[in-house]
Amino acid sequence: MVKYPLSAEELARFAHLGRESSTLTVLRHARIAERMGLSATDHKVLELAGQTPGPLTAGRIAELTGLSTGAVTGVMDRLEKAGLARRVRDTADRRKVLIEVVPGAMERHAPLFESAYTNMKTVLEEFSPEERKVLERFQSAVLDGLRDELPGNSSRP
């Protein structure tokens, strides 16, 4: 992989943009969680479970999030009560309990994300297809780095 020089000033500008983006994203998702009747942690665990193909164990959720298994139990209790997730037995090992998102649960709250999609479409339309490929490559590389820093040290849930 080719590496290109990066000045301290340029790195500082990107770091500032990253911090501001992170802060605004957290605040936006906290508002969405509140509208869903969830805490921010509950919302993000639901998102994690919804982005993962197939159900997860509570232990795997704890590993991926850094939450204790007791905290995951509380999150699951609240998500079940809200009708967004459920506990099911693993068909291969009946001792294991799996957490799965209730079908249609994510779609029920899709309108809360419409403004984000509209904004993303508006912004991306200002970039050529070639520029969008670069942006996508950048965003994917940043996300891979973030995944590698998370508990469980895995690039994929």
Salt bridges, closest charged atoms under 4 A:
GLU20 OE1 - HIS16 NE2 3.60
ASP42 OD2 - ARG78 NE 2.79
GLU47 OE2 - HIS43 NE2 3.76
GLU63 OE2 - ARG60 NH1 1.99
ASP77 OD1 - ARG87 NH2 2.87
GLU80 OE1 - ARG87 NH1 2.31
ASP93 OD1 - ARG95 NE 3.00
GLU100 OE2 - ARG86 NE 2.59
GLU125 OE2 - LYS121 NZ 2.44
ASP144 OD1 - ARG147 NH1 2.88
ASP144 OD1 - ARG156 NH1 3.64
